[in-house]
Amino acid sequence: MLARSKAGRDKEHVYVIVNAENEYVYVADGKTRPLRHMKKKNRRHLQPIRKIRFDGVPEDKAVREVIEQYIREGEPV
């Protein structure tokens, strides 16, 4: 799922939610936050944008492409 950060230093940053555990989720963007260094973020600090599905395990390149495609479509970031 694509989500936009509502709070914190990374406010307005677009991420892909990779994993969810109780009240926290792990997000990545493929650049500053690659999949091997996901950011742990409180669910309440994220705004869901769009559901997406990856075939198999996602890679950083696929995550970057999804986010870039969302931004290219003219969605406000």
C-alpha positions in Angstrom: 0.0 0.0 0.0 1.2 3.5 -0.8 1.0 5.9 2.2 2.0 9.5 2.9 3.6 10.5 6.1 1.5 12.9 8.1 3.9 13.6 11.0 7.6 13.6 11.7 10.7 14.8 9.9 9.5 13.0 6.8 6.1 14.7 6.7 4.5 14.5 3.2 7.0 11.8 2.1 5.5 8.9 0.1 6.3 5.3 1.2 5.3 1.8 0.5 4.1 -0.1 3.5 6.0 -3.4 3.5 5.0 -5.0 6.8 2.5 -4.3 9.6 2.7 -5.3 13.3 0.0 -4.1 15.7 0.2 -0.3 15.9 3.4 0.0 13.9 4.2 -0.5 10.2 7.5 -0.8 8.3 7.9 1.5 5.3 10.4 1.9 2.5 10.9 4.2 -0.5 13.7 2.4 -2.3 16.1 5.4 -2.0 16.7 6.9 1.4 14.8 4.0 3.0 15.7 0.8 1.1 14.0 -2.4 2.0 17.0 -3.6 4.1 16.7 -0.4 6.3 12.9 0.0 6.6 11.6 2.7 8.8 9.3 1.8 11.7 6.4 4.2 11.9 3.2 4.5 13.9 0.1 3.8 11.9 -1.5 7.0 13.0 1.2 9.0 11.4 0.5 7.6 7.9 -2.3 8.4 5.4 -3.1 5.5 3.0 -3.1 6.6 -0.6 -3.5 3.6 -2.9 -3.4 -0.2 -2.7 -0.8 -1.9 -4.8 0.3 -5.5 -5.1 3.8 -6.8 -5.8 4.5 -10.2 -7.4 6.7 -12.1 -4.9 9.2 -10.2 -2.7 9.5 -6.5 -3.8 12.9 -5.0 -4.7 14.0 -1.4 -4.2 13.8 -0.7 -7.9 10.1 -1.8 -8.0 9.3 0.3 -4.9 10.9 3.4 -6.5 9.1 2.8 -9.8 5.7 2.6 -8.0 6.3 5.8 -6.1 7.6 7.6 -9.2 4.6 6.5 -11.2 2.3 7.8 -8.5 4.1 11.2 -8.5 4.1 11.4 -12.4 0.4 10.9 -12.5 0.0 14.4 -11.0 -1.1 13.3 -7.6 -0.2 16.0 -5.0 2.7 15.0 -2.8 
